[in-house]
Amino acid sequence: MSPLHIAHGSRSAPHPVRRAVLGIAALAVLSLTAACAHAASPVSSTAVAADGSAPASGAPAAEVRLGYFANVTHTTAIVGVAKDFFAQKLGSTKLSTQIFNAGPDEMTALLSGKLDAAYAGPSSALNAWVKSKGGLTIVAGAQNAGAELVVSSKINSTADLRDKTLASPQLGNTQDVALRYWLKQQGYATDQQGGGDVKISPTDNATSLTLFEAGKIDGAWVPEPWASRLVVEGKGHVLVDEKTLWPGGRFATTNLAVSSTFLRAHPQTVRALIDGQLAANAWITADPAEAAALVNTTIKSLTGKSLRDAVITRAWAEENVTDDPEASSLRSSLDHAVADGLLKPTPLNGIYDLTLLNQALSAAGDPAVSSAGLGSQ
């Protein structure tokens, strides 16, 4: 499949805010569209002139290659690209984008030099940071919440899970880590080969839905909109809403990570991406109904698959966009991955550099966010 090229026009951006809560008002009038099924071909764009926002020091890059997913948990990235918020801030720097289905593959692309920046789940970024010994840096949050364990009608409690088969998006991704850790807390043994008391089968989200509808798997721990699709289309029900497992119901679902080499060479370009993100989140907050329509229209253009009205309404209400990476939750994510046997204990100092984000927030008159002692801020 040849790359899909999109020309992004210039638009004025609203003042950025630190955190935007996704609304669901007026969703009945939305034109409903697609959810992510498979990784798509790269989508490229050429940036327009900068809008005069204060740059960070360092030479801007000629091009920045950005990865993200075509699903609701990557609303910030989808809006930032589709509304040209990134392009406006990047100025003469060319923006190229590529769509992925799961974080581990995306992190492989980032660490191998095929991407410069990527929106990904915290566990995927954490795994890649540990294995690369600091090859990436988390520079901002993007989304929190929006993940659930959805099961079939024959499962009514945790006691019913023994000898059942559950799916996760990919071995070692954020939902895979959460599922394995939660099962361990319930007294169930699992392994990476799909054995144990409960069998875990890492499967791409679209295939998981098909298998669930056919009765070939008993449930899946997945992000939105796939959790909502399993409920609405697959007639499943929620056994675990991950929000209930975290203090205040807040946990990072998506962060913005950049190649550490790219960050050192082009901090000005990274600051421009962050400025574009703040503008995107502000727009999402100001007009959530239009934002939901745009997200769905864009996803449809990338995947060719549509969402039902009930699916997008439910999925949109399950999560929040944010610039805060919820750094304090990463320590727990590491503990969970260690308990799952996916990582070894390791110091996390340096995984965050929120300096550029806090400069952008300060310029917008918004409060700084914390790295929780895990890096610069």
C-alpha positions in Angstrom: 0.0 0.0 0.0 1.5 3.3 -1.0 1.7 6.1 1.5 -1.3 8.4 2.0 -0.2 12.1 1.8 -2.2 14.8 3.4 -1.6 18.5 3.0 -2.2 20.4 6.3 -3.4 24.0 6.0 -2.8 26.8 8.4 -5.3 27.4 11.2 -5.1 29.6 14.3 -4.8 27.7 17.6 -6.5 28.4 20.9 -4.6 29.0 24.0 -3.2 25.7 25.4 -4.3 24.2 28.7 -2.7 21.7 30.9 -5.5 19.2 31.0 -8.6 18.7 28.9 -11.5 16.5 29.8 -13.3 14.8 26.9 -17.0 15.6 26.8 -19.8 13.7 25.2 -22.3 16.5 24.7 -23.9 16.6 21.3 -22.5 13.3 20.2 -25.8 12.3 18.7 -25.1 14.6 15.8 -21.7 13.1 15.0 -20.8 11.5 11.8 -19.5 8.1 13.1 -16.5 6.5 11.7 -13.7 4.0 12.2 -11.6 2.4 14.8 -8.0 1.1 14.4 -7.7 -2.4 13.1 -4.2 -2.9 11.5 -1.1 -0.8 11.2 -1.5 1.5 8.2 1.0 2.9 5.8 2.9 6.1 6.7 1.0 9.3 6.4 3.1 12.3 5.5 2.6 16.0 5.6 4.4 19.2 5.1 4.4 21.9 7.8 3.4 25.5 7.3 4.9 28.6 8.7 5.4 28.9 12.4 3.1 31.2 14.4 5.7 33.0 16.4 5.6 31.0 19.6 8.8 31.1 21.6 11.2 28.3 20.6 13.5 26.3 22.8 17.2 26.6 22.1 18.8 24.3 19.5 18.6 24.0 15.8 15.2 22.8 14.4 15.2 19.5 12.6 14.5 19.4 8.8 12.0 16.6 9.5 10.3 15.0 12.5 8.8 11.5 12.1 5.9 10.9 14.5 4.2 7.6 15.3 0.7 7.1 16.9 -2.3 4.8 16.8 -5.5 5.3 14.9 -7.7 4.9 17.9 -9.5 6.9 20.6 -6.7 6.7 23.1 -4.6 8.8 20.7 -7.0 11.6 20.3 -4.4 14.2 21.0 -2.2 13.0 18.1 -5.1 12.5 15.7 -6.3 16.1 16.3 -2.8 17.5 16.3 -2.2 16.1 12.9 -5.6 16.6 11.3 -6.1 20.2 12.5 -2.5 21.1 11.6 -1.7 22.1 15.2 1.7 20.3 15.0 2.4 21.7 11.5 1.7 25.3 12.6 4.2 25.0 15.5 6.8 23.1 13.5 7.2 25.9 10.9 9.6 24.8 8.2 10.2 21.4 9.8 8.4 18.7 7.8 6.1 16.4 9.7 5.8 12.7 8.6 3.5 10.4 10.5 3.1 6.6 10.7 0.2 4.6 12.2 0.8 1.6 14.5 -1.4 -1.0 16.1 0.5 -1.6 19.4 3.3 0.1 21.4 6.1 -2.5 21.3 6.3 -2.4 17.5 6.2 1.4 17.6 8.9 1.5 20.2 11.1 -0.7 18.1 10.7 1.8 15.2 11.6 4.7 17.6 14.7 2.9 18.9 15.8 1.8 15.5 15.8 5.3 14.1 12.7 5.0 12.0 10.8 7.4 14.2 11.8 10.5 16.1 8.8 10.8 18.4 5.9 8.6 19.3 2.6 8.5 21.3 2.6 5.2 23.2 1.5 3.6 26.4 3.7 4.0 29.5 4.5 0.3 29.8 5.7 0.1 26.1 7.8 3.2 26.7 9.1 1.9 30.0 10.1 -1.5 28.5 11.9 0.3 25.6 13.7 2.7 27.9 15.0 -0.1 30.1 16.1 -2.3 27.2 17.7 0.6 25.3 19.4 2.0 28.5 17.8 5.4 28.0 17.3 5.5 24.3 14.0 7.4 24.7 12.6 10.1 26.9 9.0 10.8 27.9 8.4 14.5 27.4 4.6 14.9 28.0 1.5 13.0 28.8 -1.4 12.8 26.3 -4.2 10.6 27.7 -5.3 8.8 30.8 -7.8 6.0 31.6 -9.8 4.2 28.9 -8.9 0.5 29.4 -11.1 -2.4 30.6 -11.3 -6.2 30.9 -14.4 -7.1 28.9 -15.6 -10.8 29.2 -18.3 -13.0 27.9 -21.7 -13.6 29.6 -20.5 -16.9 30.9 -18.0 -15.1 33.2 -19.6 -13.4 36.2 -16.7 -13.2 38.7 -13.0 -13.6 38.9 -13.6 -17.2 40.1 -14.9 -18.0 36.6 -11.6 -17.1 34.8 -9.7 -20.4 35.5 -8.8 -22.2 32.3 -10.2 -19.4 30.2 -8.4 -17.5 27.4 -8.0 -13.8 27.5 -6.4 -11.5 24.9 -4.2 -8.4 25.2 -3.0 -6.2 22.4 0.6 -7.4 22.4 3.1 -9.0 24.8 4.6 -6.3 27.1 2.2 -3.5 26.0 0.4 -1.4 28.6 -2.8 -3.5 28.8 -0.8 -6.8 28.7 1.1 -5.8 31.8 -2.1 -4.7 33.5 -3.9 -7.9 32.7 -1.0 -10.2 33.9 -0.5 -8.2 37.1 -4.2 -8.2 37.9 -4.5 -11.9 37.4 -1.5 -12.5 39.6 -3.2 -10.4 42.3 -6.3 -12.7 42.0 -4.1 -15.8 42.6 -3.9 -16.9 39.0 -0.6 -18.0 37.4 0.2 -17.1 33.8 3.2 -17.3 31.5 4.4 -15.7 28.3 3.8 -18.8 26.3 0.0 -18.8 26.8 -0.1 -21.4 29.6 -1.0 -21.2 33.3 -4.3 -21.0 35.2 -5.6 -18.4 32.7 -4.3 -18.4 29.2 -3.2 -15.0 27.8 -3.1 -14.7 24.0 -1.5 -11.4 22.8 -3.6 -10.6 19.7 -4.2 -7.4 17.7 -7.4 -5.6 18.7 -9.4 -6.2 15.5 -8.7 -10.0 15.6 -9.6 -10.1 19.3 -13.0 -8.6 18.6 -13.6 -11.2 15.8 -12.5 -14.1 18.1 -14.6 -12.8 20.9 -17.7 -12.6 18.8 -17.0 -16.2 17.6 -16.6 -17.5 21.1 -12.9 -18.4 20.5 -11.7 -16.2 23.4 -13.4 -15.4 26.7 -12.4 -11.8 27.0 -9.8 -9.1 26.5 -8.1 -6.3 28.4 -8.0 -3.6 25.8 -8.0 0.2 25.3 -10.8 2.3 23.8 -12.6 2.1 21.5 -12.0 -1.7 21.6 -13.4 -2.1 25.1 -16.6 -0.4 24.0 -16.7 -2.5 20.8 -16.5 -5.7 22.8 -19.4 -4.4 25.0 -21.6 -3.1 22.2 -20.8 -5.3 19.3 -19.6 -8.4 21.1 -22.3 -8.3 23.8 -19.7 -8.6 26.5 -19.6 -6.9 29.9 -16.9 -5.2 32.0 -15.3 -7.3 34.6 -12.6 -4.8 35.5 -12.5 -1.1 34.7 -8.8 -0.2 35.2 -9.8 3.2 36.7 -10.9 1.3 39.8 -7.4 0.0 40.3 -5.6 3.4 40.5 -5.7 6.2 43.1 -8.3 8.8 42.0 -8.9 6.7 38.9 -6.0 8.3 37.1 -3.3 6.4 35.3 -1.4 7.2 32.1 -2.7 5.5 29.0 -0.7 7.5 26.4 2.5 9.6 26.6 4.6 11.4 24.1 8.1 9.9 24.0 11.0 11.0 21.8 14.3 9.6 20.8 16.9 10.8 23.4 19.3 11.5 20.6 16.7 13.6 18.8 15.8 15.5 21.9 19.5 16.5 22.5 20.0 17.5 18.9 16.7 19.3 18.3 15.0 20.5 21.5 13.4 23.4 19.6 11.5 20.8 17.4 10.4 18.8 20.4 9.1 22.1 22.0 7.2 22.8 18.8 5.5 19.3 19.0 4.6 20.0 22.6 3.2 23.4 21.7 1.1 21.7 19.0 -0.1 19.2 21.6 -1.2 21.9 24.0 -3.1 23.6 21.2 -4.8 20.4 20.2 -5.9 19.5 23.7 -7.3 23.0 24.2 -9.3 22.7 21.0 -10.6 19.3 22.1 -11.8 20.8 25.4 -13.4 23.8 23.7 -15.4 21.7 21.2 -15.6 18.1 22.3 -18.4 17.2 19.9 -16.5 18.5 16.9 -13.4 16.8 18.2 -15.1 13.4 18.4 -16.5 13.8 14.8 -13.0 14.8 13.6 -11.3 11.8 15.3 -13.8 9.4 13.8 -13.6 10.9 10.3 -9.8 10.7 10.5 -9.8 7.1 11.8 -12.1 6.1 9.0 -9.8 7.6 6.4 -6.9 5.6 7.9 -8.6 2.3 8.5 -11.8 2.2 6.4 -13.8 0.9 9.4 -16.7 2.7 11.2 -17.8 2.9 14.8 -21.4 2.7 15.9 -23.0 5.6 17.6 -23.2 3.7 20.9 -19.5 2.7 20.6 -18.1 6.2 20.1 -20.4 7.7 22.8 -19.2 5.1 25.3 -15.6 5.2 24.4 -15.4 9.0 24.4 -16.7 9.1 28.0 -14.2 6.6 29.3 -11.0 8.7 29.0 -9.4 12.1 29.3 -6.8 14.0 27.3 -4.1 15.6 29.4 -0.6 17.1 29.1 0.4 15.6 32.5 2.2 12.2 32.0 1.0 11.1 35.5 4.6 10.3 36.3 3.8 8.9 39.7 2.0 6.0 38.1 5.1 4.8 36.2 6.7 3.4 39.3 3.7 1.2 39.8 3.8 0.2 36.1 7.5 -0.9 36.6 6.5 -2.9 39.7 3.8 -4.6 37.7 6.1 -5.4 34.8 8.6 -6.8 37.2 6.0 -8.9 39.0 4.9 -10.2 35.5 8.4 -11.3 34.7 8.6 -8.9 31.8 11.3 -6.6 33.3 13.9 -6.6 36.0 14.0 -4.0 38.8 15.7 -0.9 37.5 16.2 2.8 38.5 13.9 5.1 36.5 15.7 8.4 37.0 16.0 10.1 33.7 13.1 8.5 31.9 11.2 11.9 32.0 12.3 15.3 30.9 9.4 17.7 31.4 11.5 20.8 31.1 10.1 21.8 27.7 6.6 20.9 28.7 6.7 23.0 31.8 8.1 25.9 29.8 5.2 25.6 27.4 2.7 25.4 30.3 4.2 28.4 31.9 4.0 30.4 28.7 0.3 29.5 28.6 -0.2 30.5 32.2 -0.9 26.9 33.4 0.7 25.1 36.4 3.8 22.9 36.0 3.5 19.1 36.2 5.8 16.8 38.1 8.2 14.1 37.0 7.8 12.5 40.5 11.5 12.5 41.0 12.1 10.5 37.8 13.7 13.1 35.7 14.0 16.8 34.9 11.0 19.2 35.2 
